Amino acid sequence: QVHLVESGGGLVQSGGALRLSCATSGIRFGLAHMNWYRQVPGKQREFVARITSNGTTSYAGFVKGRFTISRDNTRNTAQLQMNLLEPEDTAVYYCNTNWKSRDLWGRGTLVTVSS
């Protein structure tokens, strides 16, 4: 059974930092492309960052160099380091991968940035 479990969210002041983690099981993590998305209540879920199986990264425009996605293939985890957080970054952050043609999601972790 496949599991994606996010952690690391919380409350932080504007300008602060958080590091999110996504623990996976049930997939061959080293072969999986991993994504982070976020969603504000009432709005569509939006793409944040991606890291491919070979470590190539890509980011949404609003990241503006503030976030860094990484992976640890020895621990089957993906991370999202978020710096210079702004109130507009407040959202539930989700880990995602597409594995064997299935779009898989964790339950999310809430990030709240106060002004």
N, C-alpha and C positions, 0 to 999 in steps of 0.2 A: 504494500500500500504506500502511496506517495504522500509525503507530508512536506509542506513548506511552513515554517514558523518564524515569524518576524519578532524581533525584540529591539529594545534600545530607545523607543520613543519616550516622550516625556514633555515636561514644561521647561522652556528655556527663554531667557530674555533676548530681545532683538540684538543681533550681533554675536550671539552665542553659537555653540556648536553641539552637535549630537552625532553619534555613530550608530547607525542601524545595522542589524545583522539578520540574515536569513539562513536558518538551519534547514537543511534538506535531508530527506531520506526516501528511499524507494526509487531513486533514479541514478543513472551513472553520471554523477555530477560533473566529472571531467569532460563529458561530451555535451553538456547542456549549456545553452546560451541563457543568461540570467538577466532579468529586467527588474527595475523598480518603477512603480507607478504611484500616483497619489490621487486622492479624491477628497474634495470638499463637499460636505452635505449639500444636496441640491444641484450639484454640478457633475459633469461627466468625469470619469476617471481619465487622468492624463499621464502620458509617458514622462518619465524623469531621466532614466539612464539605463544603459545596456552594456553588458560585457559578454563577449562571445567566448566560446570554448577555448580559443587560442589567445584570449586576453585583449582583444580589440575592444575599445570603449567608444561609446557615443552618448551624447547628452541632449536634453531639450534646451532650447535657446534660453529659457529663463534661468537656467543654472548659472550661466555667466562665470564659469570657473570656480564657483563656490563649492561644488559637490565633487566627490571622487568615488567612483564605483571600483570595487576590487573583488577578488575571489581568493579563497584558500581551498585548493583542491585536496589538501590533506585532511581538512576538517569538513569538507562538503558544505561550505558556507560562502555566502556572498555578503558583502558589506557596502554600506553607503555612508561615507563620511560627509557630513553637511556642516559647512562653516558659514560664517556671516549670515546667519539665519535672519529672515525678515518675517514680520507678521503674515505676509502673504504666503509664506511657506506652511502655514498651519493647515494640516490635512491628516487624513489617515494614509499611511504609506504601506504599499503592498509589494510583496515579492511575487514574481511571476516567471514561469518558464513554459515553453511548449515542448512536451515530451511525448513521443510516439503519437503525434497528431492530437494530443490533448492539451488544452490550455489550462494550466494549473495555477492556482492562486493560494496564498496564505490568507489568514484572517485579518491581517493588517496590524499596524502599530500606530497609535495616535501621537502626532507631533503638534505641540501647541507653542507658538512663539508669541510672547507678550511684548507689547510696545513700551 
